[in-house]
Amino acid sequence: MTYDDVAPWESPGPLNGPIGVPLVDLLDRLLATGVVISGDLVIAIADVPLVRLSLHALLSSVNERVPAPWADGGPL
């Protein structure tokens, strides 16, 4: 086994540089706990705001063991 075959966190010496997280693992962690994305969109002409939209989205994974927050089963 060479030094290159060892994962960075298992190396005997100090860590050099950032340790990357695979995108799949990052998405799995975010969706397991849930993510809220929010933002505002303002359409203006000559610095006069005409339309303002507030956007909010909740991204989360679906699990059969977790009951729906609605008493009647949900909006669908």
Phi, psi and omega in degrees: 000131179261172180296331181286341181278348183270138176297150184303324182280349178259003182287146182288335183266184178291153180283138178240125177080175182285151174259123182279151174247126179300144182300324180297317178294321178297314178296322179297317179294318181293316182287333178293324181262335181099146181226135175251125177247127179221152179192166179238140176237122180239125176257121184225150174234126180055045179061023174249111181292126181257317183225135176232127177242129173257121184249131178223133179223141176246121177250124181206158177277159180256135181223135181290335182283341180264120181290156177291146180286351180263140182291328184267009178102350176118173185283349183271000000 
